[in-house]
Amino acid sequence: MAAVTLLETRGLSKSFGGVTACDGIDLALPAGETLALIGPNGSGKSTFTAMIAGRIRPDRGRVLLRGRDVTALPAHARIAMGMAYTFQITSVFADLPVRENVALALRRTVRGEGRVQLRTEQTLGRVGLLARADQPAGDLSYGHQRVLEIAMGLAQNPALFILDEPTQGLSEPEVAEFVALMDDLPAATAVLLVEHNMDVVMRLAGRIAVLDAGGLIAVGPPDRIRADPAVQAAYLGTADA
Amino acid sequence: MIDARRSLLLHGGIVACLALLAATLPAYHAGNLTRILVLAVYAMGYNLLFGYTGLLSLGHALFFAAGMYGFGLSAALGGLSAGAALLAGVAAAALVAGLTGALALRTRDVAFMIVTLMFAQAGYLTILYLGTWTRGDEGFVLPAAARRLAGFDLRGDGARLVAALTLFSACFLATAALTGSRLGRTLIAIRENEERARMLGYDTARLKLVAVVLSGTLSGLAGAAYAMLFGYVGASFATVQYSILPLLWVLLGGAGTTVGPLVGVALMFYLIDWSSRVTDAYMLVAGAALIGLTLFAPQGVAGLIRRKAAPWLP
């Protein structure tokens, strides 16, 4: 018997106008696993994660979290059930201090402002932003803003961490720091990682799911995905060229 | 934590200064101060929604008038004592704010401004329509019984000023505490980036409704107090002018600062007071001042101080 299924999607579908973004996607994610979601631009990765997080309502299909149907739940209620979400386009509270950004992520669940501040400093120390705690988040470099957003996710201590292209626009050393942060996650944390950087994917993912034109064309361990002819045709072949 | 102590010192200090002013000012200015303090409560209510939550309403006269008429009608027609009528006014404003918020918050940005404006116009027209009881534009003067609170006759200048100062201080310290609280910080987060706040698990739709109700209730308390202290209830307080005024006060004083509303009301009051003695075109002077402000200090007086000198200003 495999680990407990944390997240499951059944026949999840979404069209925008006449364009099918996601077409009947079935996927299961056990607790503790890192699943990378890859596929060419426009293959429906972001739409899929947005439907899981509750930012987009699916046309058909269901989302189950810990076996409970959450399809009708609004996003904030799903987050409260143990999801954390980082945006593809960095989204922080630019005019608030770095410290307050993380504190806001904590304050929903942690009682007492003293405890919130303590945990904030621990989290900022962990990602290397403690020295910049009192700067406005908008003054941070692009890379640091991405790290801050990941810190806001870490602070929530999620059961499911959804990251939409977290290394996009990061420099090589910043990518290495990101990988180290992900390695440090508690073993029970499940991660859904939308990612273009194949080195990061190969390094972190336990399994890889490949989307193409809104459909799931392959799911499996990295070795098998790398060898899959359909995947090579759709994605790896062109990306590596 | 140092910020919290500074904040206590600042707000306590301002209340103490106002008490000193109240005790020493000549009669004319003491009368002005009474009016400024009550209107500042209205501005603080508005600031809670506009300055802290980032929702621009053009219909707050509806809440001010709900408080005023809730007080006036229940005292003049229902025969309630001033204390009970005050509660009725606040309850009326909370109810109206809850209903308005529940509907208006289905929209955002410009649509929210227009919908709140329309609700306020509907409120104004309702007051005129129910002229049998409200006496419409003409309004009505409150009976003496409605102007006695806890044994004080609020028709006297001294008692009126003490009442206004007490009310202002309570609301001022309460909003200062609120802005430092969990709720206050979450409202600021919604103002700064609503989608990010939602994706941190905050029920932003519910919190915005809470903000509308708190803001409307405080505005209604100001409306009820205005009626109680100055003894008159009239439809002019429900016109669009009274929806625009709190926006101007808060912009002038500094949106999203605790001291901004008081500063804005006082500046605008004396600007008009002074310019109307110099020229009939006093609104032109006020307009020019506002344009200058938008150009040179778009964050208002307190916002400018916060940016230049005191970044901890709450």
Contacts between the chains, C-beta under 8 A, distances in Angstrom:
chain1	res1	chain2	res2	distance
A	53	B	199	7.0
A	55	B	199	7.4
A	74	B	203	7.7
A	74	B	205	7.9
A	75	B	198	5.8
A	75	B	199	6.2
A	76	B	198	5.3
A	76	B	199	7.8
A	76	B	201	5.2
A	76	B	202	5.9
A	76	B	203	4.9
A	76	B	204	6.9
A	77	B	203	7.7
A	79	B	198	8.0
A	79	B	199	6.3
A	79	B	200	6.6
A	79	B	201	3.4
A	80	B	201	4.6
A	85	B	199	4.9
A	87	B	196	7.6
A	87	B	199	7.4
A	91	B	193	6.3
A	91	B	195	6.6
A	91	B	196	4.7
A	91	B	199	7.7
A	92	B	193	7.3
A	92	B	196	6.8
A	93	B	189	6.1
A	93	B	192	4.4
A	93	B	193	5.2
A	93	B	196	6.4
A	94	B	192	7.2
A	94	B	193	7.5
A	95	B	192	5.7
A	96	B	188	7.3
A	96	B	189	7.4
A	96	B	192	5.9
A	100	B	185	7.3
A	103	B	185	7.7
A	104	B	185	6.9
A	104	B	186	7.3
A	104	B	189	5.1
A	104	B	197	7.2
A	104	B	200	6.0
A	105	B	200	5.3
A	107	B	182	5.9
A	107	B	185	7.0
A	107	B	186	7.4
A	108	B	200	6.5
A	108	B	201	5.1
A	108	B	202	6.3
A	152	B	200	7.0
A	156	B	200	7.3
A	156	B	201	7.5
